[in-house]
Amino acid sequence: QVQVVQSGGGLVQPGGSLRLSCAASGSILSIGAMGWYRQAPGKERELVATITSGGSVNVADSVKGRFTISRDSAKNTVYLQMDNLKPEDTAVYYCRPQYRDFKFGSWGQGTQVTVSS
């Protein structure tokens, strides 16, 4: 099993930047990919970005060119760099691992990102 702990987030003005972190522990070698998701009030949770154990990345069209997913393997941490934030990016952001057998692990605790002037 893998446990993930998130950090980062907060309140930022439109056009600003934030970086979220997701630190994993436990059976790290069982991770096939890590994903960032978000859930805005009244909306369903949506996939924002993923990065595989091989380093391949995928970013949702809604954030492409503004958000970057990366990882530090030495720290077992995945990051979501969010630039040029917009009010519609306001949501609770979650990370979640996907194992090599394609099953999903537990959600992180969630972190609030609020974009407002």
C-alpha positions in Angstrom: 0.0 0.0 0.0 1.0 3.6 -0.6 0.2 6.5 1.5 0.3 10.1 0.2 0.4 13.4 2.0 -0.3 16.6 0.2 1.0 20.1 0.9 0.8 23.5 -0.7 -2.3 25.4 -1.9 -3.9 28.5 -0.5 -5.2 31.8 -1.8 -3.8 33.5 -4.8 -4.8 36.3 -7.1 -5.7 35.6 -10.8 -2.5 35.3 -12.8 -0.6 34.0 -9.8 1.2 30.7 -9.2 1.1 27.9 -6.7 2.9 24.6 -6.3 1.3 21.5 -4.8 3.3 18.6 -3.5 2.3 15.0 -3.0 4.7 12.9 -1.0 4.4 9.1 -1.2 5.5 6.5 1.3 5.1 2.7 1.6 5.3 0.4 -1.4 6.7 3.0 -3.8 7.8 0.5 -6.4 4.2 -0.6 -6.8 3.3 2.8 -8.2 2.6 2.9 -11.9 1.5 6.5 -12.1 0.4 9.4 -9.9 -2.4 11.7 -10.7 -3.7 15.1 -9.6 -7.4 15.7 -9.5 -9.6 18.5 -8.5 -13.2 19.1 -7.4 -14.8 22.4 -7.6 -18.0 23.2 -5.6 -21.0 21.5 -7.1 -18.9 19.7 -9.8 -17.6 16.2 -10.2 -14.0 15.4 -9.4 -11.9 15.7 -12.6 -8.5 14.5 -13.6 -6.0 17.3 -14.0 -2.6 15.7 -14.8 -0.8 12.4 -14.5 2.8 11.2 -14.6 3.8 7.6 -15.0 6.7 5.8 -13.3 8.5 6.1 -16.7 8.1 9.9 -16.7 5.3 10.2 -19.3 2.9 13.1 -18.5 -0.6 13.9 -19.5 -2.3 17.2 -18.8 -6.0 18.1 -19.2 -6.8 20.5 -22.0 -8.3 22.9 -19.5 -5.0 23.5 -17.8 -2.6 22.7 -20.6 0.1 25.3 -21.0 -0.5 26.6 -17.4 0.0 23.5 -15.2 3.0 21.3 -15.1 3.3 17.9 -13.4 6.7 16.7 -12.3 8.4 14.4 -9.9 11.4 14.1 -7.7 12.1 10.3 -7.4 14.7 10.8 -4.7 12.0 12.4 -2.5 9.1 10.2 -3.7 7.3 13.4 -4.4 5.1 14.5 -7.3 4.5 18.2 -7.9 1.8 20.2 -9.6 3.1 23.6 -10.7 0.2 25.9 -11.4 0.8 29.1 -13.2 -1.4 31.9 -14.6 -4.2 30.7 -12.3 -7.7 31.6 -13.1 -10.8 31.8 -10.8 -12.2 28.7 -12.5 -9.2 26.8 -11.1 -10.6 27.2 -7.6 -11.1 23.7 -6.2 -9.9 21.1 -3.8 -7.0 19.3 -5.3 -6.2 15.7 -4.6 -3.4 13.3 -5.5 -3.9 9.6 -5.9 -1.6 6.8 -6.9 -2.3 4.2 -9.5 -0.6 0.9 -9.0 1.1 -1.2 -11.7 -1.9 -3.5 -11.8 -4.0 -0.4 -12.7 -5.8 -0.4 -9.4 -6.1 3.0 -7.7 -4.8 3.7 -4.2 -6.1 6.0 -1.6 -6.8 9.7 -2.1 -4.6 12.3 -0.5 -6.2 14.5 2.2 -7.0 17.3 -0.4 -5.8 20.8 -0.4 -7.8 24.0 -1.1 -6.8 26.2 -4.0 -8.7 29.5 -4.2 -8.1 32.0 -7.0 -9.6 35.3 -6.2 -8.9 39.0 -6.2 
